[in-house]
Amino acid sequence: MSSEYTVTETLDVKGQSCPMPIVKTKQAIDDLEAGDVLEVVATDSGSMSDIQGWADGTDGVELLEQEEGDGRYTHYVKKTE
């Protein structure tokens, strides 16, 4: 993980497949304040493209980073407004 930001909350969506990682990510982001960073931990490989696409098409969020390893896909999403 980058040291440029601090994780505010972690969302565990391991074992869940599309569309649940996106649905739960949106719900969690809605509960955060501007500037907060949500860490999303998933096991669905499709979450890499799904969360990227959702973030690109959603105002008020920015996908900071994605990591893949050990069967896990970790996403860092910042609420910008």
Stockholm file with secondary structure:
# STOCKHOLM 1.0

chainA/1-81         MSSEYTVTETLDVKGQSCPMPIVKTKQAIDDLEAGDVLEVVATDSGSMSDIQGWADGTDGVELLEQEEGDGRYTHYVKKTE
#=GR chainA/1-81 SS CCTTSCCCEEEEETTCCTTHHHHHHHHHHHTSCTTCEEEEEECCTTHHHHHHHHHHTSTTEEEEEEEEETTEEEEEEEECC
#=GC SS_cons        CCTTSCCCEEEEETTCCTTHHHHHHHHHHHTSCTTCEEEEEECCTTHHHHHHHHHHTSTTEEEEEEEEETTEEEEEEEECC
//
